[in-house]
Amino acid sequence: MIIHEEDAVFTIVYNGEIYNAPELKAELQRRGRKFQTTCDTEVLLQSYIEWGPDCVYRLNGIFAFAVWDSVRQHVFFARDRLGVKPLFYSEVDGTLIFGSEPKAILQHPKVRPVVGAEGLAEIFVIGPARTPGHGVYKDLKELRPGHVMIYNRSGLRKYAYWKLEAEPHTDDVETTAAAIRRLLQDTLERQLISDVPVCTLLSGGLDSSALTALAVDYYKRTGQGRVHTYSIDYVDNDKHFKAHSYQPGADGPWIKRMVEELGTEHHAITFDTPELVAALPDSTVARDMPGMTDIDASLLLFCREIKKGATVAISGEAADEVFGGYPWFHREELLNSGTFPWSVATGLRADLLAPEIREWIKPEQYIADRYSEAVAEAPKLEGESGERARMRIMSYLNITRFMPTLLDRKDRMSMAAGLEVRVPYCDHRLVQYVWNIPWEIKTTGGREKGILRKALEGILPEDVLYRKKSPYPKTHNPNYLTAVRSEMLSILDDPSSPILPLIDSGKIRSIAASEESSSNLPWFGQLMSGPQLFAYLSQVNHWLKTYGIEFR
C-alpha cells in the first residue's frame, strides 16, 4: 500500500493482523487522518505516518512489516513482540533483501544457499529449534521478536522495543485468576473479529477447549451461529496408543465430550501413515529447513483440510510455555539438566556426526554457549532466589527459545496452506502478566497450569478443566517407524545422498538395527523420539539436495 502526502511517499509491505485496529483508527481519525479503506494495512501505515517508529508501542497484533519513508529516507522494519510472524533479511554488497521466508531471499542472485559451522550446529545440535536471530544460512539473519530495524544510507540499526520485564507480582490467587480470565477473554474476542470464516482447533485439552468455549459464548452473545471446530487424528491410533508421562491419555473421547458440551459444528480429520511420510518433503520446503518431521507434516496436511472450510483458525498454541505446562517444568532431572530441557540428547546427536563435522561444529560447546547466553539474558527480579528465581529462568527459556520453534512451525505450515492461524495465548499483555506470577501461584491446587485452570472455572466442565495435559496429537502407528527407517536406509545406500559426508552412517545403521533404541530415543521435546530421528535426517537430506546447500 502506498500513501502520498504532499511531497512525501510512504509505502508498506506487511504480513499479519492488527487486533486493536478499530481503536487505532478511531484515534487517528480524531487526529484528522482520512481513510480510504476498511483494512488494517491502512491503519498500520497511517499509524506509522502519524507516530513514526514509535507506532510499534501502540500495536496489539501479529505482524512483520516494512515501511519506506521518503521524509526520513529510510526503511523501517518491525516484528511483533512474541515473534508470531517471521521476518528474515540479508545484507549483501550494499543491498538489503528481506522477506517472510528464506526461500524468497534465496531467489536473489546475490544470496547463495551457503551454510557454515554455525548453521550446521543449528541444524544438528539445536534443531528443529533455532537460536533467535539466526537464519541458519550464512548470509541470512532473522529480526528478533520485539525488535525494530532501520535501514538508511548509513547502514543498519536494530533495537528492542519490547521484552519481558521482571516485576513484583502483588495480586493474590483470586485476583490473579480474574485478571487472566479478563485478559484471555479480551484477546480472544479481538482475534475472533474477521470478515472471513473463523474456526477453532480443538484437541479436547485445557487450552483449546477454553478458547472454543469462550468463542461459543461470544458467538451466542453476538448472534453469529455455531462455531466450527477441527480436530486431527491418525488411522489406527486407538489400537497403538500407549500412555506414558508425556502423553497420558488419548484425545478422542475428550474432543467428543467438548463438542457435545458446546454444540459446535465439528470436523474430525484423519490421516494415514503413507500421507504423513509423503508430506515430509513439502513440510521441509514450507519451513525452508528440516523441522519437526511428522508434527510439521501432519499440521501441513491438517491446515490444507481446514482451508477448505475456513480462512482463519484459533489455536491454543503457547499456553504450556506461558503457564508452565510441560513436564520439564515439573521434573527435577530436567530442571537441573544444565541445558535446554527439551534437548538433552546432545551426546547422542554428536555421535551421529562424521568425526570431521563434529570437530568443525563442536556440538557440546555450541549448545552450552547458546544455553548460557539464554540464561544470562533472562531478566532477574531483585531479591528473588530459590525456586522462584529458578522457575522464572525456566519460563524465560520456554518463552524465548522453545515457543518460537512451535510458532515458526504453526505459521509456516498454515501459511503454506493459505490458512491464517491466530494464537491468543501469545497476547503480549497476557504473557508479561503471567511471566511474573510466582511459581506457587502458577501451580495453584498443586497442578501444572493450576492458575489457568482456576481462571477457567465455570467456563469448562470440571473433568475437562482438571484433565492431565496431553500434547499435540501424533501418530503411534509402528508403520511410521518402519517407513521412515526404510527411507533413511535407502538414503544411506545411495552414494549420491548429500547428507553422507556429514554423518556417521555406521552409527545410524546400528540404531536402525536396534528395535528398542530406534523407537525410544529422546530426540527433541516430548514428541520426537526414534522415528522422528530417521524422519529428521531424511528431511536434512531433502533440504541439502533441494536447496543446493554449499558449505564454507
BELQUICOR-V486611 format. One record per residue. RES is the residue in one letter. PHI is phi as a letter, one per 40 degrees, with the letter a starting at -180 (none if undefined). PSI is psi as a letter, one per 20 degrees, with the letter a starting at -180 (* if undefined). Layout:
res=<RES	RES>
phi=<PHI	PHI>
psi=<PSI	PSI>
This chain:
res=<M	I	I	H	E	E	D	A	V	F	T	I	V	Y	N	G	E	I	Y	N	A	P	E	L	K	A	E	L	Q	R	R	G	R	K	F	Q	T	T	C	D	T	E	V	L	L	Q	S	Y	I	E	W	G	P	D	C	V	Y	R	L	N	G	I	F	A	F	A	V	W	D	S	V	R	Q	H	V	F	F	A	R	D	R	L	G	V	K	P	L	F	Y	S	E	V	D	G	T	L	I	F	G	S	E	P	K	A	I	L	Q	H	P	K	V	R	P	V	V	G	A	E	G	L	A	E	I	F	V	I	G	P	A	R	T	P	G	H	G	V	Y	K	D	L	K	E	L	R	P	G	H	V	M	I	Y	N	R	S	G	L	R	K	Y	A	Y	W	K	L	E	A	E	P	H	T	D	D	V	E	T	T	A	A	A	I	R	R	L	L	Q	D	T	L	E	R	Q	L	I	S	D	V	P	V	C	T	L	L	S	G	G	L	D	S	S	A	L	T	A	L	A	V	D	Y	Y	K	R	T	G	Q	G	R	V	H	T	Y	S	I	D	Y	V	D	N	D	K	H	F	K	A	H	S	Y	Q	P	G	A	D	G	P	W	I	K	R	M	V	E	E	L	G	T	E	H	H	A	I	T	F	D	T	P	E	L	V	A	A	L	P	D	S	T	V	A	R	D	M	P	G	M	T	D	I	D	A	S	L	L	L	F	C	R	E	I	K	K	G	A	T	V	A	I	S	G	E	A	A	D	E	V	F	G	G	Y	P	W	F	H	R	E	E	L	L	N	S	G	T	F	P	W	S	V	A	T	G	L	R	A	D	L	L	A	P	E	I	R	E	W	I	K	P	E	Q	Y	I	A	D	R	Y	S	E	A	V	A	E	A	P	K	L	E	G	E	S	G	E	R	A	R	M	R	I	M	S	Y	L	N	I	T	R	F	M	P	T	L	L	D	R	K	D	R	M	S	M	A	A	G	L	E	V	R	V	P	Y	C	D	H	R	L	V	Q	Y	V	W	N	I	P	W	E	I	K	T	T	G	G	R	E	K	G	I	L	R	K	A	L	E	G	I	L	P	E	D	V	L	Y	R	K	K	S	P	Y	P	K	T	H	N	P	N	Y	L	T	A	V	R	S	E	M	L	S	I	L	D	D	P	S	S	P	I	L	P	L	I	D	S	G	K	I	R	S	I	A	A	S	E	E	S	S	S	N	L	P	W	F	G	Q	L	M	S	G	P	Q	L	F	A	Y	L	S	Q	V	N	H	W	L	K	T	Y	G	I	E	F	R>
phi=<none	b	b	b	b	f	c	c	b	b	b	b	b	a	b	i	a	b	c	b	d	d	c	c	c	c	c	c	c	c	c	g	c	b	b	b	b	b	c	c	c	c	d	c	c	c	c	c	c	c	b	g	d	c	d	c	c	c	c	b	i	b	a	b	a	b	b	c	b	c	c	c	f	a	b	b	b	a	b	c	c	b	g	c	b	c	a	b	a	a	b	b	f	g	b	b	b	a	a	c	b	d	d	c	c	c	c	c	c	c	b	b	c	c	b	b	d	c	c	c	c	c	c	c	b	c	d	c	c	a	c	d	g	c	b	g	c	c	c	b	b	b	c	c	d	g	b	b	a	b	b	a	c	c	h	b	b	b	a	c	b	a	a	c	b	c	b	c	b	b	c	c	d	c	c	c	c	c	c	c	c	c	c	c	c	c	c	c	c	c	c	c	c	a	c	b	c	b	b	b	c	b	b	g	c	d	c	c	c	c	c	c	c	c	c	c	c	c	c	c	c	b	g	b	g	c	c	c	b	b	b	b	a	b	d	g	c	c	c	b	c	b	c	a	c	c	b	c	a	c	c	d	c	c	c	d	d	c	c	c	c	c	g	c	c	c	b	c	b	b	b	b	d	d	c	c	c	c	c	d	c	c	c	c	c	c	c	g	a	d	b	c	f	c	c	c	d	c	c	c	c	c	c	c	c	c	d	c	b	a	b	b	b	b	b	c	d	g	c	c	c	c	b	g	c	c	d	c	c	b	b	d	c	c	c	b	c	g	a	c	c	c	a	c	b	c	c	c	c	c	c	c	c	c	d	c	c	c	c	c	c	f	d	c	c	c	c	c	c	c	c	c	c	c	c	c	c	c	c	b	b	d	g	c	a	g	c	d	c	c	c	c	c	c	c	c	c	c	c	b	b	c	d	d	c	c	c	c	d	c	c	c	c	c	c	c	c	g	b	c	b	b	b	d	c	c	d	c	c	c	c	c	c	c	d	c	c	d	d	c	c	d	b	d	g	g	b	c	f	d	c	c	d	c	c	c	c	g	c	b	c	c	c	c	d	b	c	c	d	b	c	d	c	b	c	b	c	c	c	c	d	d	c	c	c	c	c	c	c	c	c	c	c	c	c	c	c	c	c	d	c	c	b	c	c	c	c	c	c	c	c	c	c	b	d	c	c	c	b	b	c	c	c	a	g	b	b	b	b	d	d	c	c	c	c	c	c	c	c	d	c	c	c	d	c	c	c	f	c	b	b	a>
psi=<p	p	p	p	o	d	j	q	p	p	p	q	p	p	p	b	p	o	h	k	g	g	g	g	g	g	g	h	h	h	j	j	p	q	q	i	r	j	q	i	g	h	g	g	g	h	g	g	h	g	i	b	h	i	h	h	i	i	p	o	a	p	q	p	r	p	p	p	o	h	g	i	l	r	p	p	q	q	q	r	h	i	k	g	p	q	o	q	r	p	o	p	l	j	p	p	p	r	r	i	q	h	h	g	h	i	h	p	h	i	o	q	m	p	p	a	g	g	g	h	h	g	g	i	g	h	q	j	r	p	p	p	i	p	j	g	q	g	j	p	r	p	p	q	q	j	q	r	p	p	p	a	i	i	b	p	p	q	q	p	i	q	r	p	p	p	q	q	o	i	q	a	g	g	h	g	g	h	g	g	g	g	g	g	g	g	h	g	h	g	i	i	p	q	j	r	p	q	r	q	p	o	i	i	r	g	g	h	h	g	h	g	g	h	g	g	g	g	h	g	h	j	l	j	a	q	p	p	q	p	r	q	r	q	p	j	h	h	h	i	p	p	q	a	h	h	n	i	q	q	h	g	h	h	g	g	g	h	g	h	g	i	k	r	o	q	o	o	p	p	q	r	g	h	g	g	g	h	i	g	g	h	h	g	h	h	i	j	r	q	b	k	d	h	g	g	g	h	h	g	g	g	h	h	g	h	h	h	i	q	h	p	q	p	q	j	q	i	h	h	g	g	i	l	h	q	h	i	i	i	p	h	h	h	h	j	i	j	a	p	i	i	m	j	k	h	g	g	g	h	h	i	q	q	g	h	g	g	h	g	i	m	g	g	h	g	h	g	g	h	g	h	g	g	g	h	h	p	q	q	p	p	i	p	a	b	h	g	g	g	h	g	g	g	g	g	g	g	h	i	h	g	g	h	g	h	h	g	g	g	g	g	g	g	h	h	j	k	p	p	p	q	n	h	i	j	p	h	g	g	g	g	g	h	h	i	p	q	h	h	h	h	k	p	j	k	q	p	k	h	h	g	g	h	h	j	p	i	h	q	q	h	h	h	h	j	q	q	p	p	a	p	p	r	p	j	p	i	h	g	g	g	g	h	g	g	g	h	h	h	g	h	i	o	i	i	p	i	h	g	i	i	r	n	h	g	g	h	h	h	g	h	i	o	g	g	h	i	i	k	p	n	g	p	b	i	i	o	c	g	h	h	g	g	h	g	h	h	g	g	g	g	g	g	g	h	i	l	p	q	p	*>
